[in-house]
């Protein structure tokens, strides 16, 4: 059974189309108009071993906020749709990933409940033209729409680019673990019988 989903989101501010194949090989084709965001989304494909096609057009002449948030919404919805009833998945994922001086830890659970704890330690600033605070907004939107619990902690880091890239790589590795088939699991990984 193919674990693939496509989501389209259209507002007065943005148009986003996201397609994800959970059992992919790490291929990605991403165009958001925001170069650093494209680079980070490519980390999800590459290190999560999912195939990701994502195209976004937004009012980036005003601000990057709407586009970044709506990409998170569309990607979260696509993840949730592709997972179906979550039968047979590992459900939980955890990864700690270095990027030079930076070290990020991500722990996630496809629990059916949305929660984000996000501690990047950056306190503001920009990477290129992107406000670093927008990456928290991205993950907040993704978590809300994928109905997942996500904890992000940066354990070390001085360079904002490295910190954010370590977060995305750790998220990708944790995602890969959580969505993989558990060969010993026949049904839904919950004592409640429903996620």
N, C-alpha and C positions, 0 to 999 in steps of 0.2 A: 504494500500500500504506500503510495507516494505521500510524503509529508511536505507538501508544497502549498503555499497560499499567496494570493495576490490581494492587496488592499489599495484602493484609491481614495484619496481624501481631497476634497475641493472646498475651499472657502474663498471669501473675497480677498484674502491675503496670500494664500498659497494653493498650489496644486502638487500633490505628492502621489506617486505610484511606487509601491514596494512589493517585490516578489522575493520570497525566501524559499529555499529548498533545504530542509534540515539535514538531509542525507547527502550533502554535496561534497565537493572536493576543495572548497576554498576559493572558488571563482567569484569575482565581483565586478560589477559595472555600476559605478556610482557617480551621479552628477547632481549636486545640490546648488551649485553656484558659490559655495563656500569651500575653498580649497582644503583648509585644515579639517573641516568636518568630513569631507570626502576621504581624506587620509585616515581619519579615525574609524569611519565606518568600514573601510577596507580591512582594518585590523580585525573587526568582528568576523568578516568572511574568511580571511586568511587563517586566523588562529582558532576560530570556532569550527572550521571545516564545514561551513554552510555556504551555499551559493546565494548571492545577494545581488539583485538588480534594483536600483533605487534611483528615481529621477524626481527632482523637486524644482519647482519654479516658485519663487516667493518675492515678497516686497523687500528684497535685501538692500534696495536704495534707501529704505527707511531705517531698517535695523535687521540684524540677523535673528532676533528672538523668535519671530513667528515661524520662520523656516526651520530652525533647530527644533523647536517644540513640536511642530507638526510632523517632522521626520520621525521623532520619537514616538508620537502617537501612532503613525502608520506602521512603523516597524513593530511596535508592541502588539498591535492588532493582528498583524501578519503572523507573528510568533504564536500568539494564542490560537489563531485559526489553524495553523499548520500542525500544532500539537494535538488537535482533536480532543479526545477525552483523557489523554495523557496515559493511556494504558501502556504498561511495559517500560516506561521511561525510568531512569535513575532518580529523577525529580530534584535532587540536591546537587549542587556543584560548588567547588571551592578552588581558588587558584591564588597563588602569590607570585607576582611577576616583577623582575627587576627591569629597569631601563636606565642603564648607567648608574647615576647616584640615587635614582628614585626606586622605590619599592612599594607596590600597591597590592593590597589583599582584597579580593572580592569573594563573597559568599552569597549564594542565591538558592531560592526554593520556589519551584512552580507550585505554590501552595493554594492558588485560587484567591489569595488575599494580597492586596497591594500595600507594600510598605517599603520606604526607602530610608536608610541611614547613609548619609554621604559626608565623609570627612576627608576633604582633599588638602586641607591646611594651606591653601593658596591665598585666601583672603582678598582676592580681586586681581585686577590686571588683565592683560591681553596676551594671546598667542597669535601673532600676526595681527589681524584685524578683529579677531573673535574674543569677546569678553569671556574669561574663564568660567564665570558664574553660569553661562549658558549650558555648560556640560552637565551641571546638576539639573537644570531644567530639562535637558534631553533625557536623562535617566529617570527623572520624576514622571515624565510623560510616558516613557517606555514601560515603567513598572505599573503605572495606573492601568494601562491598556493591555498588558500581558498578564495581569493579575498575578504578579510575582512579588516575592519578598527579596530585597536586595540590600546587602550591606557592603559599603565601599569604605575602605580605610587606607590612607596613605601612611606608610610606616616611616618613609624617608623620602627626601626630595628637595631640590633647590631650584631646578629648571622647570618652568611651567609646562613646556612642551613635553619634557620627559615624564613629568608626573601624570599628565592627561593620557599620554600614550600608554604608560604602564597600566593605568586604570582600564583602558579599552582592551588591552591585550589580556589582562587578568579576567575581565568580564567575558571575553571570547572563550578563554580556556575553561572557565567555570560553566559557561553555557554549553560548551561541547560535552562536558561530563554529565550535566543534568539532562540533556535531551537524548543521550545515547540509550539504546535498548539495554535493559537489564535482563540477561538470559534466564534468570531465575524467577523473574516477575511475570506472572500471567495476566494480571489485571492492573487496576488502578493502584498506585503506590500510596495508599492511605488507609488507616484503620477505619475511617468513616465510609470508605467505599466510593468516595466522590471528591474530586478536586475542582 
